[in-house]
């Protein structure tokens, strides 16, 4: 018999095993640092989001061998680039904020199916949803579509190169990339998976619609919070993730506040982003709430690098939008049928 899952409060103070997280952290830090530094040096900080989402390729296949990791990262990099390009194209439409909501919902569902079918790790579609929503929020210009594609794709390719650096120590063992066989029918026909897809679709539509209708300046954070909460494999882990998302974000806002108040230079921001990215990868597999102490300022500093905004409203929006999305996702996990029966 499986042991009972810890309560959300107890899980907030539980640490998982290290599991070689330092290697993933080093790869992630280098993958995000180099592209962002190059953009700052050439005076194109506004392209930073595209490079950052491409760099998220480094987060995939953290426990895989070189062949499997390269194959998984190649697929993830293409999907991340596609999400950025789609978001940049949506930004060209009139009332683009509204078009971003169904776009994010469809990307979340498609990404969840692909992630399950190809056994991605980390699983789920959170980075894809983040990519399309943030890209759609950037003021649209036609010339940005090919720029976003090139910057994201080059950044993803660099992440793949970083992911294979360790193979240089073993010149006789440099296997080619291996993409796992997809099992799309299983991903679509599993009843639990269909429920998760429905919750993702409805949750994102509701969160995005509410945030946009209220004039929220960052509806992407509400939609991403829905995906983050519903990414767990089971209902109990999803509830824990939702609680962690809210509590960790509120604490992370307090960490971000003094960093933003110092108004660091663009190069200093890039260095901070690298350090926070590494810290996030050291912690995310061990305790999600604690990892958000790094993830929250990381996200805010990336936005600051691309387009600085008033700090007070930025921090308030981050807390409020995250809470909105997480609460909507948690509401969808309530066993309403059992409550009606009782």
C-alpha positions as a printed Julia matrix, in Angstrom:
342×3 Matrix{Float64}:
   0.0    0.0     0.0
   1.3    3.45   -0.92
   2.0    5.87    1.89
  -0.41   8.73    2.24
   0.64  11.94    0.5
   1.85  14.67    2.86
  -0.42  17.61    3.53
   0.3   20.81    1.57
   1.63  22.44    4.75
   3.96  19.56    5.54
   5.04  19.27    1.89
   6.05  22.93    1.96
   8.85  22.0     4.35
   9.81  18.68    2.77
  12.95  18.43    0.62
  13.45  15.77   -2.01
  16.81  14.22   -2.96
  19.5   16.27   -4.68
  19.67  13.81   -7.6
  22.55  15.54   -9.4
  20.72  18.85   -9.7
  24.01  20.77   -9.8
  24.71  19.49  -13.31
  21.31  20.64  -14.57
  21.77  23.97  -12.79
  25.14  24.56  -14.46
  23.75  23.76  -17.92
  20.71  25.97  -17.38
  22.79  28.87  -16.06
  25.2   28.83  -19.01
  22.38  28.35  -21.53
  20.51  31.46  -20.4
  23.55  33.63  -19.59
  25.34  33.59  -22.94
  22.4   34.49  -25.24
  21.16  37.24  -22.9
  24.65  38.7   -22.51
  25.09  38.82  -26.29
  21.76  40.63  -26.72
  22.69  43.18  -24.06
  26.11  43.79  -25.63
  24.62  44.38  -29.09
  21.92  46.66  -27.67
  18.95  44.34  -28.22
  17.72  43.71  -24.69
  14.12  43.85  -25.93
  14.68  40.48  -27.62
  15.58  38.88  -24.28
  12.26  37.01  -23.81
  12.73  35.15  -27.1
  16.24  34.07  -26.11
  15.12  33.1   -22.61
  12.37  30.8   -23.88
  14.78  29.16  -26.28
  17.19  28.66  -23.38
  14.49  26.75  -21.49
  15.43  23.89  -23.82
  18.26  23.17  -21.38
  15.74  22.16  -18.71
  14.58  19.06  -20.61
  16.09  15.62  -20.25
  17.77  16.43  -16.95
  18.06  12.76  -15.96
  18.56  11.3   -19.44
  21.68  10.12  -21.2
  23.22  12.2   -23.97
  21.32  10.52  -26.81
  17.91  10.72  -25.15
  18.55  14.23  -23.8
  19.54  15.59  -27.21
  16.46  14.05  -28.85
  14.14  15.39  -26.17
  15.74  18.83  -26.25
  15.52  18.98  -30.04
  11.77  18.41  -29.88
  11.26  20.73  -26.93
  13.34  23.46  -28.6
  11.21  23.31  -31.73
   7.99  23.47  -29.73
   9.31  26.34  -27.6
  10.29  28.24  -30.73
   6.88  27.57  -32.26
   5.11  28.87  -29.16
   7.18  32.07  -29.23
   6.53  32.6   -32.94
   2.81  31.95  -32.5
   2.65  34.44  -29.64
   4.54  37.04  -31.67
   2.09  36.55  -34.54
  -0.89  36.87  -32.19
   0.53  40.22  -31.0
  -0.12  41.56  -34.52
  -3.87  40.99  -34.24
  -6.32  43.63  -33.03
  -7.35  42.95  -29.41
  -4.37  40.59  -29.2
  -4.8   40.11  -25.44
  -8.07  38.32  -26.08
  -6.65  36.15  -28.89
  -3.82  35.08  -26.56
  -6.28  33.36  -24.21
  -7.62  30.67  -26.6
  -4.16  30.44  -28.14
  -2.65  29.61  -24.76
  -5.41  27.09  -24.01
  -4.81  25.22  -27.27
  -1.04  25.26  -26.8
  -1.47  23.93  -23.25
  -3.59  21.01  -24.43
  -1.37  20.19  -27.42
   1.76  20.5   -25.3
   0.36  18.21  -22.62
  -0.44  15.54  -25.22
   3.01  15.81  -26.82
   4.73  15.8   -23.43
   2.9   12.65  -22.37
   3.31  10.89  -25.71
   7.05  11.57  -25.91
   7.7   11.28  -22.16
   9.18  14.72  -21.71
  10.89  15.61  -18.47
   9.94  18.0   -17.02
   6.44  16.99  -18.1
   3.63  19.28  -19.11
   3.27  22.43  -21.17
   4.08  25.23  -18.71
   7.03  26.64  -20.67
   5.07  26.52  -23.93
   2.19  28.46  -22.37
   4.64  30.92  -20.84
   6.25  31.39  -24.24
   3.08  32.13  -26.19
   1.51  34.39  -23.56
   4.56  36.55  -22.91
   5.37  36.84  -26.62
   1.77  37.86  -27.33
   2.01  40.61  -24.7
   4.94  42.32  -26.46
   3.74  45.15  -28.75
   3.36  43.57  -32.17
   5.5   44.44  -35.18
   5.67  42.3   -38.3
   9.49  42.28  -38.34
   9.52  40.73  -34.86
   8.08  37.42  -36.1
  11.22  36.24  -37.97
  13.44  37.83  -35.3
  11.66  35.88  -32.56
  12.0   32.67  -34.56
  15.74  33.08  -35.17
  16.61  34.24  -31.65
  14.61  31.47  -29.95
  15.91  28.78  -32.31
  19.56  29.83  -31.97
  19.21  30.0   -28.19
  17.63  26.53  -28.16
  20.44  25.19  -30.34
  23.04  26.64  -28.0
  21.29  24.93  -25.07
  21.54  21.61  -26.88
  25.26  22.13  -27.42
  25.7   22.89  -23.72
  23.75  19.75  -22.92
  26.32  17.62  -24.75
  29.48  19.23  -23.35
  29.94  16.33  -20.96
  30.24  13.96  -23.92
  33.58  15.57  -24.81
  35.1   13.59  -21.95
  34.02  10.39  -23.69
  34.92  10.8   -27.4
  34.24   7.13  -28.08
  30.7    7.44  -26.71
  28.88  10.17  -28.6
  25.6    8.57  -29.53
  23.24  10.22  -31.96
  20.08  11.86  -30.76
  17.25   9.46  -29.97
  13.62  10.57  -29.97
  11.4    8.16  -28.0
   8.56   6.48  -29.85
   5.38   8.48  -29.41
   2.28   6.9   -27.94
  -0.28   9.56  -28.87
  -3.32   7.23  -28.7
  -2.49   6.35  -25.09
  -2.09  10.03  -24.26
  -5.5   10.78  -25.75
  -7.49   7.76  -24.59
  -6.39   7.6   -20.97
  -9.44   8.79  -18.94
  -7.27  10.58  -16.36
  -5.36  12.31  -19.13
  -8.59  13.47  -20.77
  -9.74  14.94  -17.46
  -6.43  16.8   -17.12
  -6.72  18.15  -20.67
 -10.26  19.37  -20.0
  -9.19  21.06  -16.77
  -6.27  22.74  -18.53
  -8.49  24.0   -21.32
 -11.24  25.33  -19.06
  -8.87  26.66  -16.39
  -6.79  28.7   -18.83
  -9.86  30.06  -20.6
 -11.43  31.12  -17.3
  -8.25  32.61  -15.8
  -7.29  34.4   -19.0
 -10.79  35.76  -19.55
 -11.14  37.06  -15.99
  -7.71  38.68  -15.95
  -8.13  40.27  -19.36
 -11.65  41.52  -18.67
 -10.43  43.13  -15.43
  -7.73  44.94  -17.34
  -4.88  42.92  -15.88
  -1.52  43.87  -17.35
  -0.1   40.35  -16.96
  -2.81  37.76  -17.72
   0.0   35.44  -18.75
   0.89  34.93  -15.08
  -2.67  33.83  -14.25
  -2.72  31.33  -17.13
   0.73  29.99  -16.3
  -0.35  29.52  -12.67
  -3.2   27.31  -13.88
  -0.78  25.11  -15.81
   1.71  25.02  -12.94
  -0.99  23.88  -10.51
  -2.44  21.22  -12.81
   0.94  19.81  -13.85
   1.11  17.26  -11.06
   0.42  13.62  -11.91
  -2.34  13.22   -9.31
  -4.96  15.36   -7.63
  -3.13  15.45   -4.28
   0.14  16.58   -5.87
  -1.74  19.18   -7.9
  -3.25  20.64   -4.73
   0.21  20.79   -3.15
   1.6   22.53   -6.25
  -1.22  25.07   -6.21
  -0.58  25.94   -2.59
   3.16  26.06   -3.22
   2.63  28.31   -6.23
   0.75  30.92   -4.2
   2.87  30.8    -1.04
   6.16  30.59   -2.94
   5.24  33.45   -5.25
   4.26  35.73   -2.36
   7.59  35.02   -0.69
   9.41  35.36   -4.01
   7.92  38.83   -4.53
   9.56  39.87   -1.26
  12.88  38.56   -2.56
  12.44  40.35   -5.9
  11.54  43.71   -4.36
  15.03  44.75   -3.1
  16.63  43.4    -6.29
  14.4   45.55   -8.47
  14.68  48.58   -6.19
  18.44  48.71   -6.75
  17.77  49.27  -10.49
  20.65  47.04  -11.62
  22.34  47.61  -14.95
  21.44  45.29  -17.87
  24.64  43.28  -17.45
  24.01  42.97  -13.7
  20.49  41.75  -14.48
  21.9   39.08  -16.79
  24.25  37.89  -14.04
  21.38  37.82  -11.54
  19.25  35.86  -14.0
  22.01  33.27  -14.38
  22.4   32.89  -10.61
  18.63  32.68  -10.05
  18.21  30.18  -12.88
  20.82  27.95  -11.31
  19.23  28.31   -7.88
  15.83  27.45   -9.33
  17.16  24.24  -10.88
  18.92  23.27   -7.68
  15.62  23.56   -5.79
  12.73  22.87   -8.14
  13.04  19.1    -7.97
  13.38  19.19   -4.19
  10.78  21.71   -3.04
   8.64  23.73   -5.44
   7.64  26.4    -2.91
  11.26  27.13   -1.99
  12.27  27.1    -5.67
   9.78  29.92   -6.3
  11.97  32.16   -4.14
  14.3   32.08   -7.15
  11.77  31.57   -9.96
   9.69  34.66   -9.07
  12.52  37.23   -9.12
  13.94  35.43  -12.16
  10.74  36.03  -14.14
  10.47  39.63  -12.97
  14.08  40.43  -13.84
  13.65  38.95  -17.32
  10.74  41.33  -17.85
  12.78  44.2   -16.44
  15.57  43.46  -18.91
  13.2   43.57  -21.9
  10.89  46.42  -20.86
  11.23  48.12  -17.44
   7.95  48.85  -15.64
   6.91  50.49  -12.34
   8.06  48.19   -9.56
   5.08  48.49   -7.21
   2.49  47.57   -9.82
   4.75  44.84  -11.18
   5.04  43.1    -7.81
   1.34  43.51   -7.05
   0.37  42.09  -10.44
   2.66  39.1    -9.97
   1.08  38.19   -6.64
  -2.51  38.88   -7.68
  -2.4   37.18  -11.09
  -0.65  34.1    -9.69
  -3.18  33.79   -6.88
  -6.04  34.15   -9.37
  -4.77  31.39  -11.64
  -3.88  29.01   -8.81
  -7.23  29.46   -7.07
  -9.13  28.79  -10.3
  -7.1   25.62  -10.84
  -7.63  24.5    -7.24
 -11.37  25.12   -7.57
 -11.42  22.72  -10.51
  -9.86  20.01   -8.35
 -12.68  20.09   -5.79
 -14.7   16.82   -6.0
 -17.99  18.62   -6.7
 -19.91  15.39   -7.35
 -19.02  13.99   -3.94
 -19.95  17.28   -2.28
 -23.35  17.28   -3.98
 -23.88  13.65   -2.96
 -23.1   14.38    0.69
